[in-house]
Amino acid sequence: MMWTPILGNDDFVQEIDQKIRAAKEGPTEGAMYMTYEMKIKEAYDDGMAQGRAQGMAQGIAKGAKKERKALIINLLKNGVSIPVIAISSGESKDRIEEIAREHHITLAHE
């Protein structure tokens, strides 16, 4: 990591800065500092990977729901009965009727 000088002429601040740099450069302290930085990076990377996985899972679920709705619309347009669509799709009869209304599909009386 590149050291950047601290702005200001305060002797106390300069002294603290020198102590921190010395600690980072010492054999034991430097290793501890690097280990700490590596752990932070690892935690960040793990968090990012977990976020990507959750996002992908949500996208897949959303896509499956959209596909199921498209299939229901197609089945309704082809005259398949609501009970058969409900059994086949796992959607409730009420939801299927709602989809039919949303898409102005006239239902055959059962």
Secondary structure, DSSP 4 states (H G I P E B T S, - for coil): ----PPPS--HHHHHHHHHHHHHHHSHHHHHHHHHHHHHHHHHHHHHHHHHHHHHHHHHHHHHHHHHHHHHHHHHHHTT--HHHHHHHH---HHHHHHHHHHTTPPPPP-
